[in-house]
Amino acid sequence: TNTTVSFDVVNDAEVSVNVTDLSGKVVYTNNLGSVKGAQKVTLNTEVFNSGVYMVNVSMNGAVSTKKLVVKK
């Protein structure tokens, strides 16, 4: 029902977390603002349909993407 996205921000950075489906539609967004240090964002996957999603963590223009599979 939930998953956690964890990452570490070495220097202050503007961070946002977005989740998109495979068609590119944004199904979740969270702008964390300027953060530093260890971060954890909990996603409520109950609101997602079963399927494959891409979790994008953006920091000062750089993006890290990971796959998320939701099975119900």
Number of C-alpha atoms within 10 A of each C-alpha: 11 10 12 11 14 11 12 11 15 10 10 13 17 16 20 18 20 16 22 18 17 11 7 10 10 14 13 16 15 13 12 13 11 14 16 13 11 10 13 10 13 10 18 12 17 11 11 17 12 12 12 15 22 19 21 19 22 17 18 11 10 9 13 11 13 11 12 16 10 16 11 9
